[in-house]
Amino acid sequence: MTLGDEGEPMRSIAHDLSELSRLGLGDRNEFELQIPKRICEPTGPSPLGSGEMLMYILPMLPLKEDDGLRWAADLLRDIAARLAFPRWQLQADYWRVASELRAGMPGKKTELVALLARARRATPGLKAVPLYLQGYAERRYDSFRDAERLARHSGNVWLQISAMTWMTAIDPRPRIGMRLTQLLEATGWRRLVLVPAEIAAEAALGLTSLGERSEAILEMALTADRPNATTEMIRRYIEDANAPTSTRIAAVNALGRVGTTHAREILARLAQRRDDVGKAAAKTAEGPTYGLSEREIEVLSLAADGLTNKQIGDKLFLSPHTIARHLANARAKLGASNRAEAAVRLHRAGVD
């Protein structure tokens, strides 16, 4: 088999890593992973090859809003047991617990203690993940702090960013805030691994309260889809006379993307100013989309066609909970009390 052949495993790995990275950068377009299909083919890779392929993508699978993480963790555990690879077994258990925590399943404290004990003699990189999961399960600052330190020593950038995001949401501190901002700017990451949207929004507010001003923070907040928290953060940017004009204008543009009634009212007031901020606000206020994301427009359009949340989720490969959140955000941005009214306003704006 030659390099570049359609069946060549590295081609599937490159595709999946590229697409998962796009999710981390804030892209909302759905896609199908190639590695699961490749593994399940009759002529697919050996158990060893399958395990190696899974190890490439497991840390980034939480970015997809489906059950792929649990499937991959269970398969890796089966492969590890067959090959007698304790390191893979340990990592498979990490990601299985991660999938359950992300799904809101309680009662993981005892299991996490056991995982931490199993990882006691492991490398720093392997020790970091169960500490992070302990922090996730118990909202413990010290667990995230220890996980971040180990991740830094092992060169695990995604875990550093995710841990510091949680730390900033729980207890904003200047040194951590500065380092987190630098990493967000350097990597371009907007949607973070195993960081719920509400935590990302709280962290963005925390960074703002520390005096950090960056377009990377604005983008992280917008990606979190929490309009109220994002509007408050943007307001602080705009009112900060010491912030660079370019950053304040970026905040005005971000306000237009929030698109709620409250955000539009702020834009209208800002548009009356005669400075650069006022000019940017006037231009932003002319946009017809009310700050709706492409996904929100798509979901609302399908809802207007009479589809239920479950039917929309099946069509877009998203959970009903995610669909409900998109609809709630769209209603808030359109100032509508229900999905029917939101669909009417969307139609009048000529967006659909």
N, C-alpha and C positions, 0 to 999 in steps of 0.2 A: 504494500500500500504506500503510495507516494504522498509526500507532504502537500496539502491543499486538496487532497481527495475529499469528496463530500462526506465519506465515512470516517475520515481521520478524526480521532478523539479531540485533538487540540483545537480543531475548528469549532466543535461544539462548545468547548470550554471558553474559547475566545468570544464566541457569540454571547453566551450566557453572562460572562463577566462584564462584557460591554453593555448589555441591556440592563443588568442590575446596577451598574455604575450610573447609568442614566437616571434610574429611580433615585439614587442618592443625590444626584445633582438637581432633583426637583421635577424631572420629566414625569408626566402622569399617564403617558401612553402605555396601554397594556401590551403584553407580548407573551409568547409561549416559549418556555425553556426547552432547549434541545437535549440537554444531558439526560433528563428522565426518559425521553423517547429513545435516545441512543442506548441507554442501559437495558431497556425493555425489549429491544430488538432481538430476534433469534440469533443474529450474527453479532450481537453486541460484545462489549469488552468482557474480560475475565472478572471474577470477583475482586481481584487485586486492582485491576484497571478501573472498575466501577467505583471502588472505594476512593481511589486517588482522584477521580473526577468529582465525586461528591465533596471531598475535602476542599477543593478549590472554591466551591460556591456556597457551602454551608454558612459561613459567617455573614453573607449578604442576603441570604434567602428571607430573613425577617422583613426586608424591605417590600416584599410582595405580600399583598393582602389576601393570601389564600392558605391552604393547608400544606403547601409544598415543603415547608420547614419540617413539619412532623413526619411527613412521608420520607424525606431524605434522612432524618435522624434514625427512624426505625430501620430503614434499609441499611444504613451504615452499621448499626448495631448488629444486625444479622450477619453482615459480611465480616465484621470484626470477630464475632464469636466463631464463625466458620474458620477464619484464618488464625485465630488465637492472637489477635493484636490488642492488647490491653489499652494501649494509647488511643486507638480508634474507639474502643468501647467507652472509654471515659468521655471522649469528645461527643460521641453519639448521645450519651446520657445528658451532657450539658445542653445540647440543642433540643432534646426532647423536653427537658424541663423549661427551656426558654419558650418553646412553642406553647406549652401549657400556661405559663405565666402571661404570655401575650394574649392568650384566649380568656384570661381572667379566672383560671382555675385556682382555687385556694388550697391551703394545706400542704405547701411545699417546704416548710421550714425544716422538718426532719430530714427530708430527702436532700436538701441543700447542705445540711450539716454533714451528711454522709459523703456527698460529693467533695466537700472541702477536705474531709479527712483523706479521701482517696487521692486528692491532688497534692497532698502535703509534700511529697518528694518529687513532684513534677517540676518541669521548667517554669520560669516566671510567666511565660505566655499562657501555659495551661492553667496555672494557678489563678490568673487574672479573671477568667470567665466565670467560675463559680462565685468568686467574690462579687463580681458585678451582678450576677443573678440574685445573690443574697441582698444586695442593695436594692435591686428592683422589687423583690418580694416584700421587703420590710421598710423601704424608704429610708435606708441607713446611710448617712453621709460618710461615715468612716469606712464602710465597705466599698463605696464608690472611690473614695480617696485611695485606699489600698490597691484597688483594681487598676486605677489610673497609673499609679506608680509602677506597678508590675508591667502594665501595657507599654509604658514609656521605655522601660528597660529592655523590653523584647521587641520594640519597634512596631507595635500594633497601633496604627493610627486611628482606625475606626473606633476601637475601644477607648482610646484616650478621649476622643471627641465626645462619644456618648456618655462616658463617665463624668466628664467635666460639665456636660450639659445638665445632667441630673444634679450634680453638686451645686451648680449655679441656680437651678430652680429651687433647691432646698434651702440654701444659705449662700447668697452671692458674696464672693470675696474677691478683692481686687486682683491678686496675683493669678488666681484661676481664671477670672474673667478676661484678663489680658491674654493669657495663653490660649484660651478657647477662641477668642476673636481672631487671633493670629492663625490658628489652624483652620477655622472656617474660611478665612480669606485665602489661605494657601491651597486648600483642597477643593473649594467650591461646593462642598457638601451642604445640602439643604434639608434633605430628609434623612434622619439618622437611624442607625440600627438599634432596635430595642429601646427606643425613646418614644413614648406615646405623644401624640400631638399636643395635649394639654401641658405636658412637661416641657416640650420645646418652646411653646408660647411663654410659659412662665420663665424659662431660662432667658429668652429674648428680653423680657421685661427686666429681669435681674441684671443682665448686661447693661441695659439702658440706665438703670438706677446707679450703676457703678461709673457711669460717664463714658462708657464705650459707645462709639458712633461708627457704624460701618454698614455698607450696603449688604454685606454678607449676613449681618444680623437681621436686616430688614427682610431679606429673601427667606431666611429660615423661618421667621415669624409668618410671612405670607404663606409659605408651604404648609405650615401647621394648620391653616384654615380655622383660626380662632379669632373672628372679627373684632370682638370687644377688646381683647388683650392687645391685638395688633394695632388697633386704632389708638389706644392709650399710649403705646410705645411710640408710634409715629408722631403723635401730638408733642411728645417730649422732644423728639428730634427737631421738629419745626420750630419749637419755642426756644431752642438752645442757640442763643446768639453767638456762642463761641464755636459752634460747629461750622465746618466749611460750607460755603454756599452750595457747592455741588452735592454734598451729603443731604442738606436740607431739601434741595430740589428732588433728589432721589426719594426722599421721604414723602414729598407731595405726590410724586408719581405712584408710589406704593399705596398711598391713601386712595387713589383712584381705583386701584386693583382690589381694595377691600370692598368697596362698593355698597356698604350699608347706607341706610337713610342718614344715620348720624355722620358717617364719613362724608356723604355728599353735602350735608349742611356745613361741615367744617370747610370743605373745598369752596363752597359758595362764599363763605366769609373771607377766606384767604384770597379769593379771586378779586376782591375789592382793593387789595393792596397794590401799590404802584412799584414794588421792588421785584426782583427776580423770582422770589417765592410766589408773589401774586400772579405774575405772568405764567409761571408753571402751573399754578392752580387753575387759572382760567382755561388754559389749554387742556389740562387733564379733565376738567369738568365737562368738556364738550363730547367726551367719549360716550357711545351709546350702550355699552355693555354692562354698565352698573358694577364693573369690577368682577363680573362672573368669570370663573375659570372655564376652560374648554370642557372639562369633565362635568362641572355643574350645569352648563348649558346642555350637554348631552343627556345627563340624567333627567333634567327638568323637561326636556323635549320628549323623552320616552314616557315620563309620567303623564305628560299632556296627552299622549296617545292612548292612555288608559292602562298602562302596565303597572302592576304592583311592584313594591320594593323587591320582592323575591324574583319576579320576572326580569326586572331591570338588572338585578345582581347576576342572574344566570346569563344574561346576554352580554354583560360587560366583565364577567368573571370577578365580581366583587361580592362581598358579604352584604346581606340586607342592612346590617348595622351601618356599614360604610355608605350605602345608598341613602339611608335616613339622614346621615350627617351631611351629605352633599345637598340634599333637599332642604334641610334646615338652614344651611349656610346661604343657599340661593334665595330662600324666602326672606331671610334677614337682609340680604343685600338689595332685594327688590322692594322691601317694605311691605311684604304680603303676609296675610294671616294664614293662608293655606296654599296647597300646591296648585289649585285651580286658579286662584288669583295671581299667583306667581307666573303661571303659564301665560295668562292674558297679558300681564305687563311685559313679559319677555317678547311676546308676539308684537305688541305695540311698539316696542323699541326696535323691531326689525332685526332682532338677533337670530331668531330661529330660522 
